[in-house]
Amino acid sequence: MDAHPVQYVRTTDGFRIAYITFGDGPPLVWMNAIPLAQNAQFLRSWPGVKGAIDFVAEHHTVVLFDSRGCGMSERRTGWLTLDGLMLDLEAVVDRLQIETFDLFGWALGAAPLAISFAAHHPSRVRRLVLVSPIIRQTDLAGIPTTEGLGATLQHDWQLFSETIGLLAHGLRDDSALRWSEAIRASVDQTTARHYFAFLNTLDVSELLPQVHTPTLVIHLTGERFLTLDSSAEIAAEISDARLITFEGTSSLNPEIWAEAIVSFLGGGLVPSQKSDNGLPAGGLSSREVEVLRLIAAGKSNQKIADELVISLNTVRRHVSNIFTKTGAGNRAEAVSYAHRNSLV
C-alpha cells in the first residue's frame, strides 16, 4: 500500500481531524460509512474499496479523512451530530483551500452526511456520488435492530464487533474478521454506543428535494442490507439524479463502477444496462423509451399522446409493452426501472 502523509486540521468547535490526499486532478472527497469504517488507513487497504479509490485517483485528487471520534482523529464522547460531522468535512476542504469539489458518500452514515452537506452548501459541491445509499436506519434490510444488539455492545466489545463483521460480510472469506478488526481499530466501545444511538435518529429524507447538485446514485445488488428501494427513493427525490445498478458487491470488479464515477464526474455518459442486441435492458424500442421518459416526467397517457402526436390507443399499447418488457406492475415501477437503467 502506498504511504501518504497524515495531516491534521482543527474544526471550528475544537476537534482535531486527520486527513490524507493522493492522486492528481480535480478534488473528490471520498467518505465511507462513518465512523465505524471511516478510517483512511483502512480504506486504502480494503479489497474493492482500494481498487475503486486507486482507479478514481488516476483522474482526481482524492481526499480521505477520519471523522471526529474515530480513526486517527481526536476521540471524545458525546460528539456525534450531523452538524458536527459537516464541520469535520468543512474544516478539511477549507484547509486544502478547496472552494468547489466533488463529494462521494457510501451507505448509512456517509450518504446522509453527503446529502446534508450538498443541501446546505450547494455552491461548494460540484457533483455528488452516492453508492448504495441509506438515508435512515429503518431502510436497512434484514439486520437486527440496534436495540437487539445493545446488550452485546454494552458488555462484550469484541463479540459485538465480530457480530457486525459477520452480519456485513457473511462467511465468504476473511472479510468479516478484517472488518471486525477495523471497527475495533477505528472506534472504542463508548464511541460505538454513541454511533448507534445517533443512527436511531438519523433521517435526511426531507433534505433530498433541497439537493440540486447533479447526482449519480449507484446500487450494488450484492451488498448486504442495502436495498434498491432506498437508492430509488433518493434518485427520485433529488431533482438532477440518475440511478444505475451493478451486479455484485464493492469487491467485485471495482474498476467497473469506479469507471462510471469517473465518467460522471467528467461530464460524460454513465453506462446503462444493455441487452445483447444493443437495445436498453428489456429490449425497449426507441419509441418505448421515449414514452417511458414522458411517464417518468409525470405525463398522463393523454398528454403523452398530445406531445408525440399519436393516438391515445397507441400510447396505451406502448405503455402495455413497457410494463411487459420491464416486468413493471405499474407506472412507479416503470419509472424506477428507467432510473436504474439510466434512461432518464
N, C-alpha and C positions, 0 to 999 in steps of 0.2 A: 504493500500500500504506500502510495506517495505520501511523504510527510509535508504538512502545511503548518506554518507557524500559527499558534493560537494568539489571538489578540483580545483585548478587553475594552469595554466601554461601560460607563455608569449611566443608568437611566435617570430620568428627572425625579423619580421617587426613591433613588438611592441604591438600586441593585446593580451589582457588578455582573455583566453579561459577557460570556465567551463567544467568539465567532471566528470563522476561518473563511478565506476566499481562495478560489483557484479557477483556472480556465481563462478564456480570453473572449471578449465580445461584450455585447450589451448585458447589463446586470439582471440576474434572476435570483430572487430569494427563495430558497427551497426549504419548506417546512414539512416535517413528518408529524405523525400523531404525537401530541405533546401531553405531559412531559415524559411519559414512560419510554418513548423511543426517540425523543428529540435530543439526541446525543451525537454531535458532529463526528466524533471519532468512530462511533458505532456505525453511522450511516455510510462512512467511507469504506467499510469493510463488509457490509451485509450483502450477500448474493442478490442479484436482481436490482436492488436499490443502487449499489455501487455501479453496476453496468449501465443503468439508466443515467445516473449522475455523470459518469465519465463521458457518456455519449453527448449529453447536453453541454458539458464543459468544453467540448470541441468547438462550440459555437457561441457560448455565453460565459460570462464571468459568474460563477455560482457562489452564492453566499449561504453558508450554513451557520446557525447559531443555536446555542443551548438556552432554552427559556429559563427564567428565574426559578430557582429551586431544583434544578436538575443538571446532569452532566457536569461540565467544567464551570458552570456559572455559580454565583453565590447561592447558598442554600439557607433558606429561612422558612419558617412555618407561618401560616395564616396569610399567605400572599396571593393566592390564586384567584384572579378575576380576569374576565375578558379584557377589561380596560387595562389592567396591569400587563397582560401579555402583549397588548398592542404597543405599550410603552417600550417593551423589550425590542420589538421589531423596529419601532421608530428610532430608538437610540442607535441601533446598528447601522441603518441606512443613512442616518444623519452623520455619524462618524465617518462613513465612507464617502460622504458628500454626494450621495445619490438622490437626486430630486425625483426622478421618474424611473420605475423599474417594473419588471415582470414578477409575478408572485405565484408560487406553487404551494398548494395545500393538499395534504393527503389524509383521508379518513377522519375519524372523530377527533376533535381537538384542533388539528391544524386547519382543516377545511373551514370550520366556523370562524377561526381567527382570520383566515384569508378573506372570507366573505365579509366579516365585520370591518376589516381594515379597508377593503375596497369600497364598502358602503360609506364609511366615514371620511375617507381620503381619496375621492375619485380622481383628483388631479395627479396623484402620485403613482397609481397603479395603471400601467400601460395595457397589459394583458394579464388575464387570470387563468390559471390551470388548476383544476380540481380533479383528483384521482380517487375513485370510489368514495366520494364524499358522504359524510354523515352529518346532519345538522342538529340532531337530537338523539339522546341515548336510546329512546324507545324505538328508533329505526333499526337498531342492531337486531339481527335475526338469529334466534336460537342460542343466545348467550345468557347464562344465569344473571339474575339481577345483582346489582351491587349490594343490595341488602342480603341476598343469599350468600355472597362471598364475604360479607362483612366480618363474620366471626373468624374465618380463616385469616383475613387480613389483620385483624386485631391481635391474634395470638401466635401465628406462625408465618413469619415473613417469607421464609424460603419456600414453604409449601404453597403459599399464595402465588408467588412469582412463577413457580413451576406449573401451577394450575393454569395461570393466564397464558403461559407459553404453549401448553398443550391445547388449550381452547383455540388459540390463534392459529396453530400450525399442525395440530394433529400428531400422528405418529409416523409421518412420511420419512423423516430423516432426523438429523441432529438439530434442525432449526428450532424446535421447541426448547431444547436445552440452551441453545445460544441466546434465544430471545429472553428466557428467564434470567440468564446471567446478565444480559444487557439491562434488564429492568433493575436488578439489584445494583448494578454499577451506575445507573443513571439517577436513581432516586433512593431515598431511605423510606422506611416504613411509615413514618409520620407524613411525609410528603405524599405518598401513595394514598393515604386516607383522605387527605385534603383533595387530591385529584379526583377521587371517585365521588366525593361529596359535590365537587364542582360539576362533574358530568351529570349528576342527577338534576341539576338546574339548567343545564346548557340547552338553549334552543334559539337559533338565529333565523328561523323561518320568516319572521316579519321583516328581516333586513333584505331578503332576496330581491324584492321589487325595487329596492334602492340601489342595486348594483347595476350600473350601465356600462361597465367595462367589458370589452369583448372577452368572452369566457369560453374555454374548452373544458367540457366535463367528460372524463374517461372512466368507464366502468370496466373493471377486470372481473370476468364472470367467475373465476375460480377463487376469489378472495373470500375467506370465511366470514360470515356475519354481515358482509357489506352488500346491501340489496340494490337491485336495479331500480326499484321504486323510488328510493331516496335520490339516486342520480337523476332519474327522470323528472322528479319534482323540482329539483334545483334548476335543471336545464329549462324547464317550462316557465319558472318564475323569474329568471334573470332575462332581461329584455334582449340581450345580444349574446345568447349562449347557444352552443351546439353540443350534442351528445354523441359519442361514439363508444363502441364496445370492443373489447378484445378478449379472446378466449384465454383461459388460464389465469395464472397469478403473476404478481410482480416479478417473481424469479424466473418466469418462463419467457425467453426471448425479450428481455427488457428493452433492447435496442429498437424493437418494432414500435412499441408505444412511445418510447422516447423520441423516435423519429417523427411521430405525429406531433409531439410537443414542439420540437424544433421547427417543423413546418408551420405550425400555427403561430408561434412567436415571430416567425419571419414574415408573416403575412401571406403565406402560401396556403394551398388547399390541404385539408386533413384527409386521410384515407377514409373512404366509405366501404362498407362490406359489399362485395360484388359476387355475383354468381358466375359460373364457368362461361356463360355466353356473353359476359361483359355488361349485362343489364344490372341495375341495382338488385340487392338481395331480394328474393321473392319473384324476380322476373317481371317487375312492373314495366309497362311501356312508358315512353316519354310523355304521352298524354296522361297516363295514370299518375305519373309523378307530378305533373302539373296540377292535376285535380287534388292530389294529396297535399300539396303545398298550400292550396287555397283552403282546404279543410283545416290545416294547421293554423291558417290565418284567421280562423273563426267564421269563414263564409258558409252560408246556408247553401243547399243544393240549387235553389233558385238564383242566388247571387253568383254562384259558380257558372250556371248556365248563361246568365247575362254577360258575365265577364269574358267567357270563352266563345260566346256567340254560338252555342249549341243548344239542343233541346234538353228539357228537364229530364226526359226519359233516358237520354244519352248519359247525362250526369249520373243518374241513378245506376245505370249499368256499370259505369266506371267505378263508382263507389262500391258496388257489389263485388266487382273484380278485385278491387284493392283489398277489401276485407278477406276475400278468399285466398289471395296470394300471400298476404302478410299474416294470416291467422288472427287478425284483429276481430274482436267481437263487437266493437262499437267505435265511434269516432275518436274517443280519447285514446283507445289502444292503438288506433291507426296513427295518431299524432305522435304517440310515444315511439312507435316504430320508425316514423320519419326522422325523429331526433336521433335515435340510436344509430341510424344509417346515414346520417349527415345529408339528408335530403332537403332540409330546411336550414 
